[in-house]
Amino acid sequence: MSLRDVARAISVLGPAVLVSVELFDPASIVTSTASGSAFGFTILWAAFYSGLLLIVIQEAGARLGVITGKTLAENIYQRYGRRSSFLFFAASLFLDFGTMTAEVMGLSLAISFLSGVPYPAAVLVSALITAVLASFFSYHLLERIIMFLVLAIFLAYGYFLFALNIPIGTIVFHSVVPSLDPRSFFSAEAIIGATIMPTYIILHSGLVCEKGWIHDHHKPIDKLMGEETEHVACERIDSVFSLFMGTILNIMIIASAAVLIAGRSVNSFLDIAYPFFDRLGTPGLVLFAVTFIFAGIAAVITLGLGSVYNTLGFLGFDERLAKRRFKLVFILWLAIAAAASFLPNPIQIIVLTQYLNAALLPFILAPLLLLTMDAKLMGSYRLGKGMIIIISLTILLTAFLFLGSLGSLLGILH
């Protein structure tokens, strides 16, 4: 394979790599670690099957963006009107606020731990780094930076898996064979929420537009040809490969926690970090902290972009990353999240926000399903029966786990 072939293969990747950050952002690492420490390998099924569902759901969202040239939020506004869209905006506002705060908390905790600076100073550093990257870098350069961070995170956890001598057969078995212990339903719901985040579905539909994978809207939808059909093919390859690799990484995170922190509670960043020192020494501890920081930078940027797509799209604005209004709203979201990151009990807040992501997921999946089933809107690229069934089952699964985990949620809130 020539260098040109390698470059062409890499060029197909991009939007879904950024979206895959939802699988191993600080909030997801904390959630997966807490779940792995509490239930060991038996919770791996939640990560594996939610990852497979994620591929289907995100591919549908990205396909909607390619075909319509609009984000899911913009399509909801256009199809269902201002009043209905405002209800989605109100729900996403609350959810994005909580999740964005959780990501800033996670990044700041890691920076404070590694550098020794006070937590307030770490929050300021977190906000400055991500604000500069999102405000002064083009989408294509930002994409390359985050792709590098994602690759580094994957290699780091691959090393942890090897160094801890975790049996691959055990991982595969518990990933495929579900455990139906009702006590694990809250953790399973949180893992699903950390895996399939409503904001990232909308983000994916926006990033394919930033990438330029959109068709000429002066042509009828069934007249796509040449480069335009290639855009759909690129989006599918990117979605399947990037998100499957992200699912594997999420499984590695839970498996590492099952070995390192088994049976111990996770109430602070130190509870997550120091087991790496116990087993792998100072190099292992530093590598984990740096990895966590990389995940935090990628997460704050991508979740921030998704929050802006939500805010502007649901309010009827058609804006992209290069526009000034888009950057200003990003800075506003970042400032609010940074201010809220001083709330107490950050670890509990992080896990709870992921749980709420799953609880609110059906309210985003329902319009996504209706829009992508529409032959008039999507033409021959509308969803097939298999994908319709999978997305419908996801809605039912999250509702089932939510009802089954209400007892655990009430106990936590109490």
KOLSE-735968 format. One line per 3 residues: their letters; for each residue x, y negated, z of C-alpha. Coordinates in Angstrom, 2 decimals, padded with zeros to 5 digits. Layout:
A	X:Y:Z | ...
//
This chain:
MSL	000.00:000.00:000.00 | 001.45:-003.37:-001.03 | 001.52:-006.50:001.10
RDV	-001.15:-007.94:-001.18 | -003.44:-005.00:-000.39 | -002.82:-005.47:003.35
ARA	-003.54:-009.20:003.09 | -006.76:-008.50:001.17 | -007.88:-005.96:003.79
ISV	-007.21:-008.43:006.61 | -009.05:-011.20:004.74 | -012.24:-009.12:004.92
LGP	-012.09:-009.34:008.72 | -012.98:-012.45:010.63 | -016.46:-013.35:011.92
AVL	-017.10:-009.97:013.55 | -013.67:-010.02:015.21 | -014.69:-013.25:016.92
VSV	-018.07:-011.76:017.79 | -016.38:-008.64:019.24 | -015.03:-010.89:022.02
ELF	-018.39:-010.40:023.75 | -017.26:-006.82:024.48 | -014.14:-007.78:026.45
DPA	-014.53:-011.40:027.54 | -013.81:-012.11:031.24 | -017.46:-011.60:032.16
SIV	-017.49:-008.26:030.35 | -014.17:-007.18:031.90 | -015.51:-008.00:035.37
TST	-018.82:-006.25:034.67 | -017.15:-003.19:033.14 | -014.60:-003.03:035.94
ASG	-017.28:-003.26:038.64 | -019.32:-000.57:036.87 | -016.31:001.70:036.37
SAF	-015.24:001.35:040.00 | -018.76:002.15:041.23 | -019.73:005.03:038.91
GFT	-016.45:006.13:037.32 | -016.48:007.80:033.93 | -020.21:008.59:034.19
ILW	-021.12:005.02:033.15 | -019.15:005.21:029.88 | -022.25:006.25:027.93
AAF	-023.73:002.78:028.44 | -020.69:001.18:026.77 | -020.59:003.69:023.90
YSG	-024.25:003.64:022.93 | -024.68:-000.09:023.46 | -021.65:-000.53:021.18
LLL	-023.34:001.48:018.45 | -026.51:-000.56:018.89 | -024.40:-003.71:018.77
IVI	-023.04:-002.82:015.33 | -026.55:-002.46:013.91 | -027.89:-005.61:015.56
QEA	-024.93:-007.81:014.70 | -024.87:-006.59:011.11 | -028.52:-007.59:010.79
GAR	-027.78:-011.05:012.22 | -024.76:-011.54:009.98 | -026.71:-010.35:006.92
LGV	-029.40:-012.93:007.71 | -026.71:-015.63:007.76 | -025.19:-014.49:004.44
ITG	-028.53:-014.32:002.62 | -030.12:-017.49:004.00 | -027.05:-019.63:004.66
KTL	-028.57:-020.48:008.04 | -028.09:-019.27:011.60 | -030.73:-017.17:013.32
AEN	-031.69:-020.22:015.41 | -032.16:-022.34:012.28 | -034.25:-019.62:010.68
IYQ	-036.46:-019.37:013.78 | -037.00:-023.14:013.70 | -037.84:-023.07:010.00
RYG	-040.17:-020.05:010.24 | -041.96:-020.56:013.56 | -041.94:-024.33:013.93
RRS	-040.76:-026.87:016.47 | -042.86:-025.78:019.45 | -041.99:-022.09:019.30
SFL	-038.35:-022.91:018.62 | -038.25:-025.17:021.67 | -039.29:-022.24:023.88
FFA	-036.35:-020.25:022.52 | -034.16:-023.28:023.12 | -035.28:-023.54:026.75
ASL	-034.53:-019.86:027.39 | -031.17:-019.99:025.61 | -030.25:-023.20:027.45
FLD	-030.51:-021.44:030.80 | -028.77:-018.30:029.55 | -025.94:-020.13:027.78
FGT	-025.37:-022.31:030.83 | -024.97:-019.30:033.10 | -022.81:-017.30:030.69
MTA	-020.59:-020.21:029.70 | -020.04:-020.99:033.38 | -019.10:-017.37:034.01
EVM	-016.53:-017.44:031.20 | -014.91:-020.65:032.47 | -014.84:-019.13:035.96
GLS	-013.11:-015.99:034.70 | -010.49:-017.86:032.69 | -009.80:-020.27:035.56
LAI	-009.44:-017.49:038.12 | -006.83:-015.78:035.94 | -004.89:-018.99:035.29
SFL	-004.92:-019.83:039.00 | -003.77:-016.33:039.92 | -000.93:-016.17:037.39
SGV	000.37:-019.72:037.74 | -000.33:-020.33:041.42 | -002.08:-023.64:040.75
PYP	-005.23:-024.44:042.75 | -008.50:-023.28:041.24 | -009.75:-026.85:040.46
AAV	-006.57:-027.53:038.46 | -007.02:-024.20:036.66 | -010.56:-025.23:035.66
LVS	-009.15:-028.44:034.17 | -006.47:-026.51:032.26 | -009.09:-024.07:030.96
ALI	-011.29:-026.89:029.71 | -008.39:-028.75:028.05 | -007.00:-025.70:026.22
TAV	-010.34:-024.64:024.78 | -011.46:-028.19:023.99 | -008.30:-028.88:021.97
LAS	-008.55:-025.62:020.04 | -012.22:-026.06:019.15 | -011.98:-029.79:018.40
FFS	-008.80:-030.09:016.34 | -008.47:-026.75:014.53 | -010.32:-025.72:011.39
YHL	-012.48:-022.61:011.45 | -010.00:-020.57:009.43 | -007.07:-021.43:011.73
LER	-009.22:-020.83:014.81 | -010.21:-017.46:013.36 | -006.55:-016.42:012.99
IIM	-005.71:-017.52:016.54 | -008.55:-015.54:018.06 | -007.75:-012.50:015.89
FLV	-004.22:-012.57:017.33 | -005.59:-012.79:020.90 | -007.96:-009.87:020.25
LAI	-005.16:-007.69:018.85 | -002.99:-008.46:021.90 | -005.83:-007.50:024.27
FLA	-006.43:-004.22:022.43 | -002.74:-003.27:022.53 | -002.50:-004.14:026.23
YGY	-005.38:-001.86:027.21 | -004.03:000.83:024.92 | -000.85:000.67:026.97
FLF	-002.83:000.85:030.24 | -004.68:003.92:028.99 | -001.37:005.60:028.14
ALN	000.46:004.51:031.31 | -002.35:005.68:033.59 | -002.43:009.06:031.85
IPI	-006.22:009.02:031.51 | -007.59:012.22:029.91 | -009.05:011.38:026.50
GTI	-011.33:014.43:026.56 | -013.03:013.22:029.73 | -013.54:009.79:028.23
VFH	-015.09:011.22:025.06 | -017.39:013.58:026.99 | -018.81:010.93:029.32
SVV	-019.11:008.45:026.45 | -021.32:010.82:024.49 | -023.26:012.54:027.31
PSL	-025.47:010.05:029.21 | -025.87:010.04:032.98 | -029.45:009.25:034.03
DPR	-028.72:008.43:037.67 | -031.24:005.66:038.55 | -028.63:004.09:040.85
SFF	-026.55:003.26:037.77 | -029.37:001.54:035.85 | -028.43:-001.95:037.07
SAE	-024.83:-001.42:035.95 | -026.01:000.08:032.65 | -028.28:-002.95:032.08
AII	-025.37:-005.29:032.90 | -023.07:-003.44:030.48 | -025.69:-003.72:027.74
GAT	-026.05:-007.42:028.53 | -022.28:-007.84:028.35 | -022.23:-005.91:025.07
IMP	-025.22:-007.29:023.18 | -025.44:-010.97:024.05 | -028.20:-013.07:022.44
TYI	-025.86:-016.02:021.93 | -023.39:-013.89:019.98 | -026.11:-012.67:017.62
ILH	-026.75:-016.28:016.65 | -023.00:-016.95:016.60 | -022.44:-014.19:014.02
SGL	-025.06:-015.62:011.69 | -023.26:-018.96:011.90 | -019.70:-017.69:011.50
VCE	-020.41:-015.95:008.19 | -021.49:-019.37:006.93 | -018.24:-020.91:008.22
KGW	-016.37:-018.13:006.41 | -018.11:-019.05:003.14 | -019.96:-015.73:002.83
IHD	-023.23:-017.25:001.62 | -025.07:-016.96:-001.67 | -026.08:-019.71:-004.09
HHK	-029.56:-020.73:-002.93 | -030.48:-022.06:-006.34 | -030.75:-018.44:-007.47
PID	-033.58:-016.06:-006.55 | -032.63:-013.69:-003.76 | -032.83:-010.64:-006.04
KLM	-030.42:-012.19:-008.55 | -027.31:-011.85:-006.39 | -024.35:-010.66:-008.40
GEE	-020.57:-010.62:-008.55 | -018.92:-012.51:-005.70 | -022.21:-012.94:-003.89
TEH	-022.82:-009.21:-003.53 | -019.18:-008.92:-002.42 | -019.98:-011.28:000.46
VAC	-022.57:-008.84:001.77 | -020.10:-005.95:001.41 | -017.39:-007.94:003.25
ERI	-019.79:-008.75:006.07 | -020.71:-005.09:006.49 | -017.10:-003.87:006.53
DSV	-016.16:-006.60:009.00 | -019.13:-005.83:011.28 | -018.69:-002.06:011.41
FSL	-014.91:-001.96:011.80 | -014.43:-004.89:014.18 | -017.31:-004.06:016.49
FMG	-016.49:-000.35:016.64 | -012.92:-001.16:017.67 | -014.31:-003.58:020.24
TIL	-016.50:-000.80:021.62 | -013.45:001.43:022.01 | -011.71:-001.37:023.90
NIM	-014.70:-001.78:026.22 | -014.59:001.95:026.97 | -010.86:001.70:027.74
IIA	-011.58:-001.11:030.22 | -014.18:000.96:032.10 | -011.96:004.07:032.05
SAA	-009.04:002.08:033.47 | -011.25:000.81:036.30 | -012.53:004.35:036.98
VLI	-008.93:005.42:037.67 | -007.53:002.28:039.29 | -010.41:001.03:041.47
AGR	-012.57:004.14:041.96 | -014.94:003.79:044.91 | -013.81:000.30:045.88
SVN	-015.99:-002.79:045.70 | -015.15:-005.63:043.33 | -015.77:-009.01:044.99
SFL	-012.85:-011.13:043.76 | -010.31:-011.41:040.98 | -007.70:-009.92:043.32
DIA	-009.82:-006.77:043.63 | -009.48:-006.33:039.87 | -005.86:-007.40:039.44
YPF	-003.92:-005.85:042.32 | -004.67:-002.20:041.48 | -002.58:-002.77:038.35
FDR	000.30:-003.76:040.63 | -000.20:-000.68:042.81 | 000.08:001.70:039.86
LGT	002.17:-000.19:037.28 | 004.17:-002.68:039.34 | 004.73:-006.35:038.62
PGL	004.93:-005.91:034.79 | 001.51:-004.23:034.80 | 000.02:-006.95:036.98
VLF	001.42:-009.77:034.81 | 000.31:-008.03:031.61 | -003.23:-007.67:032.96
AVT	-003.37:-011.35:034.02 | -002.09:-012.55:030.63 | -004.57:-010.26:028.88
FIF	-007.39:-011.67:031.01 | -006.33:-015.22:030.10 | -006.27:-014.34:026.38
AGI	-009.78:-012.88:026.74 | -010.90:-016.01:028.58 | -009.63:-018.42:025.93
AAV	-011.27:-016.41:023.15 | -014.52:-016.11:025.10 | -014.92:-019.77:026.08
ITL	-014.34:-020.82:022.47 | -016.64:-018.25:020.85 | -019.40:-018.53:023.45
GLG	-019.14:-022.31:023.23 | -019.57:-022.16:019.46 | -022.56:-019.85:019.88
SVY	-024.11:-022.20:022.45 | -023.79:-025.10:020.02 | -025.39:-023.07:017.21
NTL	-028.24:-022.32:019.64 | -028.68:-025.90:020.79 | -028.58:-027.52:017.36
GFL	-030.36:-024.73:015.48 | -033.34:-024.48:017.83 | -033.69:-028.28:017.76
GFD	-033.77:-028.33:013.97 | -030.25:-029.55:013.18 | -028.21:-027.85:010.44
ERL	-024.63:-028.44:011.60 | -021.29:-026.63:011.22 | -017.98:-026.65:013.07
AKR	-016.38:-029.35:010.91 | -019.09:-031.89:011.79 | -018.54:-034.45:014.54
RFK	-021.89:-033.79:016.22 | -021.03:-030.11:016.50 | -017.73:-030.85:018.24
LVF	-019.34:-033.35:020.62 | -021.99:-030.84:021.70 | -019.24:-028.25:022.24
ILW	-017.38:-030.67:024.53 | -020.63:-031.38:026.40 | -021.27:-027.66:026.96
LAI	-017.70:-027.16:028.13 | -017.88:-030.07:030.57 | -021.14:-028.79:032.10
AAA	-019.76:-025.25:032.47 | -016.53:-026.56:034.02 | -018.50:-028.58:036.58
ASF	-020.69:-025.56:037.43 | -017.68:-023.26:037.80 | -017.23:-024.46:041.39
LPN	-020.32:-022.54:042.51 | -019.60:-019.91:045.20 | -019.37:-016.14:044.63
PIQ	-018.02:-016.25:041.05 | -017.75:-012.45:040.64 | -021.40:-011.92:041.59
IIV	-022.46:-014.76:039.29 | -020.50:-013.25:036.41 | -022.13:-009.82:036.79
LTQ	-025.60:-011.33:037.23 | -025.33:-013.42:034.04 | -024.55:-010.28:032.04
YLN	-027.59:-008.57:033.52 | -029.78:-011.54:032.55 | -028.37:-011.39:029.02
AAL	-029.85:-007.91:028.65 | -033.15:-008.91:030.29 | -033.64:-011.76:027.79
LPF	-032.27:-009.84:024.80 | -035.67:-008.63:023.48 | -036.80:-012.24:023.02
ILA	-034.03:-012.78:020.48 | -034.20:-009.33:018.90 | -037.92:-009.62:018.12
PLL	-037.63:-012.65:015.77 | -034.42:-011.22:014.29 | -036.30:-008.03:013.45
LLT	-039.25:-009.88:011.92 | -037.06:-012.17:009.82 | -034.77:-009.45:008.47
MDA	-037.75:-007.21:007.63 | -039.21:-009.96:005.43 | -038.77:-008.97:001.76
KLM	-039.57:-012.52:000.61 | -036.74:-013.92:002.71 | -034.20:-011.11:002.38
GSY	-035.08:-009.53:-000.97 | -033.46:-006.16:-001.47 | -031.24:-006.86:001.56
RLG	-034.12:-006.58:004.04 | -033.69:-004.05:006.83 | -034.25:-000.39:006.08
KGM	-036.40:001.89:008.21 | -033.41:003.27:010.12 | -032.23:-000.14:011.30
III	-035.79:-001.20:012.13 | -036.15:001.86:014.36 | -032.78:001.27:016.06
ISL	-033.48:-002.39:016.84 | -036.98:-001.54:018.05 | -035.57:001.16:020.34
TIL	-033.04:-001.34:021.69 | -035.88:-003.63:022.70 | -037.60:-000.73:024.48
LTA	-034.35:000.48:026.11 | -033.49:-002.90:027.62 | -037.05:-003.26:028.90
FLF	-036.89:000.24:030.46 | -033.55:-000.39:032.16 | -034.76:-003.78:033.37
LGS	-037.81:-002.25:035.05 | -035.71:000.62:036.44 | -033.14:-001.75:037.91
LGS	-035.46:-004.32:039.51 | -034.83:-002.77:042.92 | -031.08:-003.27:042.59
LLG	-031.58:-006.83:041.35 | -033.83:-007.75:044.27 | -031.28:-006.27:046.66
ILH	-028.50:-008.41:045.17 | -030.59:-011.59:045.23 | -031.61:-010.89:048.84
//
